[in-house]
Amino acid sequence: MKRPLRSVMLGNPSYLSAYALGVGQAMSMLGHWHRPVSLLDDFDRVVRQLEEMRPDVIWTHMVPWVPREAPVSGWVYLDLLAQWRKRGARVLLHDGDPRSSTRHPHQMTASFDLGLCNHSLERAEWKIPVRRWPYAAMTQVEIGDPVEALRCELLFAGIVRKDDSLYSPRTDVLGVLRDRIGDRLTVRTGSVNDRMQVADIAPSARAVLGLGRPEVPGWVDTRVFQYPGAGGVLLHDDAGGFLEPGVHFVKFERGGDATATAANVLEAFDRAAPDEQRIREQAFEYVQSRHTWFHRVLEALAAVGFP
């Protein structure tokens, strides 16, 4: 196709999704025309915006798991996507943090061409092709300078709460770390998402902490690419096989409880100190050359017939 692709992200633009931001950046870098369309808009306005764009590619976020405040049910959006598939659009489903069940699974075949999964769980009920498609880093030319107001020792940025299998274990580890090292641990977890500040935060923290989800096969934490890809020193228990320990990040083992895990985190933090600058530079070069949203988008477009 000689002309630029016309591309739409159907999701919730008010939520600062790494996936949505990254796809937008990559489509722009590729010279394609891209716009977000909000699931929370009046449905007739959604229909009109798609008609205005006449998309070749429709990326979806939170479909079919639409937010409660959406004006219509998820199956209505699925019907709309099926109509656009009949008109020749390629429709991509994103499954980042996998849900335990799929709403309206009988409509998936008609509505989507491909599932992009940040995990390796079986999705046979979808009856569509799927591929493992982990999160990525925003494209960045060079490592930024440290920002004095953001300088810290060990950083954790993300949600802290005790309510489920994802957040409770890491919240317990953070509690032990706070007891052990006090304000040497910085936890950024407010009402404002700091995802767009990563290029400042990564070079300003001595190390950034992340933890995996061993209960979800193939799941990859966003931090695995986000912080090394901006020149950060990542401490992590599971980089999904994408980064090399001691070269692109510093690995620690998860212990039998929060106290043991915290002790292993601190040992890894000390171990990282002598090689901090080397790890920053190697991680940045490696991730930016292989694991940015530019690379992910190229892969997804090729999979649906746009090489």
Buried (B, 14 or more C-beta within 10 A) or exposed (E): EEEEBBBBBBBBBEEEBBBBBBBBBBBEBBEBBBBBBBBBBEBEEBBEBBEEBEBBBBBBBBBBEBEEEBBBEBBBBBBBBBBBBEEEBBBBBBBBEBEEEBBBBEBBEBBBBBBBBBBBBEBEEBEBEBEEBBBBBBBBEEBBEBEEEBEBEBBBBBEBEEEEEBBBBBBBBBBBBBEBBEEBBBBBEEEEBBBEBBBBBBBBBBBBBBBBBEEBEBBBBBBBBBBBBBBBBBBBBBBBEBBEEBEBBBBBEBBEEBBBBBBBBBBBBEBBEEBEEEBBEBBBBBBBEEBBBBBBBBEBBEBBEBE
